[in-house]
């Protein structure tokens, strides 16, 4: 079996951290119950709420200390929720839960990986007639070029 790539390890670490989001763990929402590395699995007709995680892009490292050994990697998080009652309010709760779940979690990331930093969030608008709300959040992390 081949070794996992640095990108795969990063995505799995995101998934593991985000799966902690449940009311039992002190969060406002249960968005962590459906976390996937396959964005196509968030069909609003099959899943009432969920998170998809994928690599958005990779660039040259911005930190001079890791310029030759790491890549600046942007991870996108897609949130989709069926509209039930105050959908925008619950979407805001989900976004807050995501930020809290990823904050100060350095020990949970693979060795040599930077703590992900929030970059942006933009709302996703459903097509006319669709009954969901969503958001696209982006985080960056310096990750090794190769696994050791």
C-alpha positions as CSV (number, residue, x, y, z in Angstrom):
1,X,0.0,0.0,0.0
2,X,1.4,3.4,-0.9
3,X,2.0,6.1,1.6
4,X,-0.6,8.9,1.9
5,X,0.2,12.2,0.2
6,X,0.7,15.4,2.3
7,X,-2.6,16.7,0.8
8,X,-4.5,13.6,1.9
9,X,-3.1,13.8,5.4
10,X,-4.2,17.4,5.6
11,X,-7.7,16.7,4.4
12,X,-8.0,13.8,6.9
13,X,-6.9,16.1,9.8
14,X,-9.5,18.6,8.8
15,X,-12.2,15.9,8.7
16,X,-11.2,14.5,12.1
17,X,-11.3,18.0,13.7
18,X,-14.6,18.9,12.1
19,X,-16.3,15.6,13.0
20,X,-16.1,16.8,16.7
21,X,-18.8,19.4,16.0
22,X,-21.8,18.1,17.9
23,X,-24.0,19.5,20.7
24,X,-22.6,16.8,23.0
25,X,-19.1,18.3,22.5
26,X,-20.4,21.8,23.4
27,X,-21.1,23.1,19.9
28,X,-24.2,24.8,18.7
29,X,-24.8,22.5,15.7
30,X,-24.4,18.9,14.7
31,X,-22.7,19.7,11.3
32,X,-19.9,17.3,12.2
33,X,-22.2,14.3,11.7
34,X,-21.8,14.6,7.9
35,X,-18.2,15.5,6.9
36,X,-17.0,14.2,3.5
37,X,-13.9,14.5,1.3
38,X,-16.2,14.2,-1.7
39,X,-18.1,17.5,-2.4
40,X,-20.6,15.7,-4.7
41,X,-21.9,13.8,-1.7
42,X,-23.6,16.9,-0.3
43,X,-26.7,16.6,-2.4
44,X,-29.3,18.7,-0.4
45,X,-32.0,16.2,-1.5
46,X,-30.1,13.4,0.3
47,X,-28.3,15.2,3.2
48,X,-30.1,17.8,5.3
49,X,-26.8,19.3,6.5
50,X,-23.1,18.6,5.8
51,X,-19.6,19.7,5.2
52,X,-17.4,18.8,2.2
53,X,-13.6,19.4,2.3
54,X,-11.3,19.6,-0.7
55,X,-7.9,21.0,-1.8
56,X,-8.7,24.3,-3.5
57,X,-5.1,25.1,-4.6
58,X,-1.4,25.0,-3.8
59,X,1.1,27.8,-4.1
60,X,4.7,28.6,-3.3
61,X,5.2,28.8,0.5
62,X,5.0,32.4,1.9
63,X,7.1,31.7,5.0
64,X,10.8,32.0,4.1
65,X,11.7,29.4,6.7
66,X,9.8,26.6,4.7
67,X,10.2,28.0,1.2
68,X,12.0,24.9,-0.1
69,X,10.2,22.2,1.9
70,X,6.6,23.2,2.1
71,X,3.7,24.4,-0.1
72,X,1.0,26.9,0.9
73,X,-2.1,24.8,0.6
74,X,-5.7,26.2,0.5
75,X,-8.4,23.9,1.8
76,X,-12.0,24.7,0.9
77,X,-14.9,23.8,3.2
78,X,-18.4,23.7,1.6
79,X,-21.3,23.9,4.0
80,X,-24.8,23.1,2.9
81,X,-28.0,23.2,5.1
82,X,-31.6,22.6,4.1
83,X,-33.6,25.7,4.9
84,X,-35.6,25.0,8.1
85,X,-36.8,28.0,10.0
86,X,-34.1,30.6,10.5
87,X,-31.7,29.1,8.0
88,X,-29.3,32.1,7.8
89,X,-29.0,32.1,11.6
90,X,-28.2,28.3,11.8
91,X,-25.7,28.8,9.0
92,X,-24.0,31.5,11.1
93,X,-23.9,29.0,14.0
94,X,-22.3,26.4,11.7
95,X,-19.6,28.9,10.6
96,X,-18.9,29.8,14.3
97,X,-18.7,26.1,15.2
98,X,-16.2,25.5,12.3
99,X,-14.0,28.3,13.5
100,X,-14.1,27.1,17.1
101,X,-13.3,23.5,16.0
102,X,-10.2,24.6,14.1
103,X,-8.9,27.1,16.6
104,X,-5.8,26.3,18.7
105,X,-5.7,22.7,17.6
106,X,-2.0,22.4,16.5
107,X,-1.4,19.1,18.2
108,X,-4.1,17.5,16.0
109,X,-2.4,18.3,12.7
110,X,0.3,16.0,11.3
111,X,3.9,16.8,12.3
112,X,5.4,19.5,10.2
113,X,2.1,21.0,9.2
114,X,1.1,24.5,10.0
115,X,-2.0,25.4,12.0
116,X,-4.6,26.2,9.4
117,X,-5.4,29.9,9.1
118,X,-8.8,31.3,8.2
119,X,-8.7,33.2,4.8
120,X,-12.2,33.9,3.6
121,X,-15.9,32.9,3.7
122,X,-18.5,33.6,1.1
123,X,-22.2,32.7,1.1
124,X,-23.4,30.2,-1.5
125,X,-26.8,31.0,-2.9
126,X,-29.0,28.1,-4.0
127,X,-30.6,28.3,-7.4
128,X,-34.2,29.6,-7.6
129,X,-36.5,27.0,-6.1
130,X,-33.8,25.1,-4.2
131,X,-34.3,25.0,-0.4
132,X,-30.8,25.2,1.0
133,X,-28.3,27.8,2.2
134,X,-24.5,27.3,2.2
135,X,-21.1,28.8,2.5
136,X,-17.6,28.3,1.2
137,X,-14.8,28.9,3.7
138,X,-11.1,28.8,2.9
139,X,-8.2,28.0,5.2
140,X,-4.5,27.8,4.4
141,X,-1.7,25.8,5.8
142,X,1.9,25.2,5.0
143,X,2.3,21.5,4.4
144,X,5.4,19.4,3.5
145,X,6.1,18.8,-0.2
146,X,6.6,15.1,0.5
147,X,5.8,12.8,3.4
148,X,8.7,11.3,5.4
